[in-house]
Amino acid sequence: MKQPLSATSAETIGLQAVAFLAARQDDLARFLNLSGVDPGTLRERVGEAEFLAAVLDFLLADDALLAAFCEAQSLDARTLHVTRHRLPGG
């Protein structure tokens, strides 16, 4: 039986999502614009589970971006959905 995803693992995937966006300037700018977050706030809140949940919500809302992230991290989309549910608000 597969072990459930821990909160720590979910946060790690969330941090990977932030790094993924940081490497894609146009997508990062779109996230910042849509969320109303500025780069300074991003740096301050990057370790907060609630913020990581917002980043995952952003990825999950865009099929092409979701597919690119999953491919880059060798994850399937289901894992990202499970990850999102392990974070606050999930």
C-alpha positions as protocol buffer text, in pm:
chain_id: "A"
residue {
  index: 1
  type: MET
  ca { x: 0 y: 0 z: 0 }
}
residue {
  index: 2
  type: LYS
  ca { x: 127 y: 346 z: -91 }
}
residue {
  index: 3
  type: GLN
  ca { x: 217 y: 571 z: 202 }
}
residue {
  index: 4
  type: PRO
  ca { x: 12 y: 892 z: 233 }
}
residue {
  index: 5
  type: LEU
  ca { x: 188 y: 1213 z: 140 }
}
residue {
  index: 6
  type: SER
  ca { x: 328 y: 1387 z: 447 }
}
residue {
  index: 7
  type: ALA
  ca { x: 284 y: 1759 z: 510 }
}
residue {
  index: 8
  type: THR
  ca { x: 661 y: 1798 z: 477 }
}
residue {
  index: 9
  type: SER
  ca { x: 660 y: 1627 z: 138 }
}
residue {
  index: 10
  type: ALA
  ca { x: 371 y: 1848 z: 27 }
}
residue {
  index: 11
  type: GLU
  ca { x: 562 y: 2160 z: 130 }
}
residue {
  index: 12
  type: THR
  ca { x: 871 y: 2035 z: -55 }
}
residue {
  index: 13
  type: ILE
  ca { x: 669 y: 1995 z: -373 }
}
residue {
  index: 14
  type: GLY
  ca { x: 527 y: 2342 z: -315 }
}
residue {
  index: 15
  type: LEU
  ca { x: 879 y: 2483 z: -290 }
}
residue {
  index: 16
  type: GLN
  ca { x: 970 y: 2301 z: -612 }
}
residue {
  index: 17
  type: ALA
  ca { x: 671 y: 2472 z: -773 }
}
residue {
  index: 18
  type: VAL
  ca { x: 798 y: 2813 z: -660 }
}
residue {
  index: 19
  type: ALA
  ca { x: 1143 y: 2735 z: -804 }
}
residue {
  index: 20
  type: PHE
  ca { x: 979 y: 2619 z: -1127 }
}
residue {
  index: 21
  type: LEU
  ca { x: 790 y: 2948 z: -1158 }
}
residue {
  index: 22
  type: ALA
  ca { x: 1101 y: 3149 z: -1071 }
}
residue {
  index: 23
  type: ALA
  ca { x: 1274 y: 2994 z: -1372 }
}
residue {
  index: 24
  type: ARG
  ca { x: 985 y: 3094 z: -1599 }
}
residue {
  index: 25
  type: GLN
  ca { x: 972 y: 3472 z: -1580 }
}
residue {
  index: 26
  type: ASP
  ca { x: 651 y: 3520 z: -1780 }
}
residue {
  index: 27
  type: ASP
  ca { x: 463 y: 3267 z: -1566 }
}
residue {
  index: 28
  type: LEU
  ca { x: 608 y: 3414 z: -1248 }
}
residue {
  index: 29
  type: ALA
  ca { x: 499 y: 3762 z: -1355 }
}
residue {
  index: 30
  type: ARG
  ca { x: 149 y: 3631 z: -1428 }
}
residue {
  index: 31
  type: PHE
  ca { x: 134 y: 3465 z: -1084 }
}
residue {
  index: 32
  type: LEU
  ca { x: 247 y: 3785 z: -913 }
}
residue {
  index: 33
  type: ASN
  ca { x: -2 y: 3991 z: -1110 }
}
residue {
  index: 34
  type: LEU
  ca { x: -297 y: 3758 z: -1047 }
}
residue {
  index: 35
  type: SER
  ca { x: -217 y: 3706 z: -679 }
}
residue {
  index: 36
  type: GLY
  ca { x: -132 y: 4068 z: -604 }
}
residue {
  index: 37
  type: VAL
  ca { x: 195 y: 3956 z: -446 }
}
residue {
  index: 38
  type: ASP
  ca { x: 512 y: 4153 z: -507 }
}
residue {
  index: 39
  type: PRO
  ca { x: 859 y: 3993 z: -526 }
}
residue {
  index: 40
  type: GLY
  ca { x: 944 y: 4101 z: -170 }
}
residue {
  index: 41
  type: THR
  ca { x: 632 y: 3940 z: -31 }
}
residue {
  index: 42
  type: LEU
  ca { x: 705 y: 3626 z: -230 }
}
residue {
  index: 43
  type: ARG
  ca { x: 1047 y: 3603 z: -65 }
}
residue {
  index: 44
  type: GLU
  ca { x: 895 y: 3663 z: 280 }
}
residue {
  index: 45
  type: ARG
  ca { x: 613 y: 3410 z: 244 }
}
residue {
  index: 46
  type: VAL
  ca { x: 777 y: 3134 z: 40 }
}
residue {
  index: 47
  type: GLY
  ca { x: 808 y: 2911 z: 346 }
}
residue {
  index: 48
  type: GLU
  ca { x: 442 y: 2942 z: 447 }
}
residue {
  index: 49
  type: ALA
  ca { x: 220 y: 2645 z: 367 }
}
residue {
  index: 50
  type: GLU
  ca { x: -70 y: 2876 z: 275 }
}
residue {
  index: 51
  type: PHE
  ca { x: 145 y: 3055 z: 20 }
}
residue {
  index: 52
  type: LEU
  ca { x: 268 y: 2726 z: -127 }
}
residue {
  index: 53
  type: ALA
  ca { x: -95 y: 2620 z: -160 }
}
residue {
  index: 54
  type: ALA
  ca { x: -165 y: 2936 z: -363 }
}
residue {
  index: 55
  type: VAL
  ca { x: 126 y: 2852 z: -595 }
}
residue {
  index: 56
  type: LEU
  ca { x: -10 y: 2501 z: -647 }
}
residue {
  index: 57
  type: ASP
  ca { x: -358 y: 2644 z: -713 }
}
residue {
  index: 58
  type: PHE
  ca { x: -201 y: 2862 z: -982 }
}
residue {
  index: 59
  type: LEU
  ca { x: -36 y: 2561 z: -1147 }
}
residue {
  index: 60
  type: LEU
  ca { x: -351 y: 2351 z: -1122 }
}
residue {
  index: 61
  type: ALA
  ca { x: -551 y: 2623 z: -1297 }
}
residue {
  index: 62
  type: ASP
  ca { x: -337 y: 2606 z: -1613 }
}
residue {
  index: 63
  type: ASP
  ca { x: -319 y: 2266 z: -1784 }
}
residue {
  index: 64
  type: ALA
  ca { x: -12 y: 2350 z: -1992 }
}
residue {
  index: 65
  type: LEU
  ca { x: 177 y: 2489 z: -1694 }
}
residue {
  index: 66
  type: LEU
  ca { x: 70 y: 2194 z: -1481 }
}
residue {
  index: 67
  type: ALA
  ca { x: 194 y: 1949 z: -1744 }
}
residue {
  index: 68
  type: ALA
  ca { x: 527 y: 2131 z: -1774 }
}
residue {
  index: 69
  type: PHE
  ca { x: 578 y: 2128 z: -1397 }
}
residue {
  index: 70
  type: CYS
  ca { x: 483 y: 1763 z: -1364 }
}
residue {
  index: 71
  type: GLU
  ca { x: 719 y: 1669 z: -1645 }
}
residue {
  index: 72
  type: ALA
  ca { x: 1004 y: 1873 z: -1495 }
}
residue {
  index: 73
  type: GLN
  ca { x: 955 y: 1708 z: -1154 }
}
residue {
  index: 74
  type: SER
  ca { x: 868 y: 1360 z: -1285 }
}
residue {
  index: 75
  type: LEU
  ca { x: 530 y: 1377 z: -1111 }
}
residue {
  index: 76
  type: ASP
  ca { x: 185 y: 1296 z: -1235 }
}
residue {
  index: 77
  type: ALA
  ca { x: -100 y: 1544 z: -1208 }
}
residue {
  index: 78
  type: ARG
  ca { x: -276 y: 1326 z: -951 }
}
residue {
  index: 79
  type: THR
  ca { x: 21 y: 1364 z: -717 }
}
residue {
  index: 80
  type: LEU
  ca { x: -6 y: 1740 z: -748 }
}
residue {
  index: 81
  type: HIS
  ca { x: -376 y: 1727 z: -662 }
}
residue {
  index: 82
  type: VAL
  ca { x: -302 y: 1512 z: -357 }
}
residue {
  index: 83
  type: THR
  ca { x: -22 y: 1752 z: -262 }
}
residue {
  index: 84
  type: ARG
  ca { x: -259 y: 2046 z: -280 }
}
residue {
  index: 85
  type: HIS
  ca { x: -505 y: 1871 z: -49 }
}
residue {
  index: 86
  type: ARG
  ca { x: -231 y: 1820 z: 212 }
}
residue {
  index: 87
  type: LEU
  ca { x: -172 y: 2195 z: 235 }
}
residue {
  index: 88
  type: PRO
  ca { x: -401 y: 2448 z: 410 }
}
residue {
  index: 89
  type: GLY
  ca { x: -730 y: 2510 z: 235 }
}
residue {
  index: 90
  type: GLY
  ca { x: -713 y: 2179 z: 53 }
}
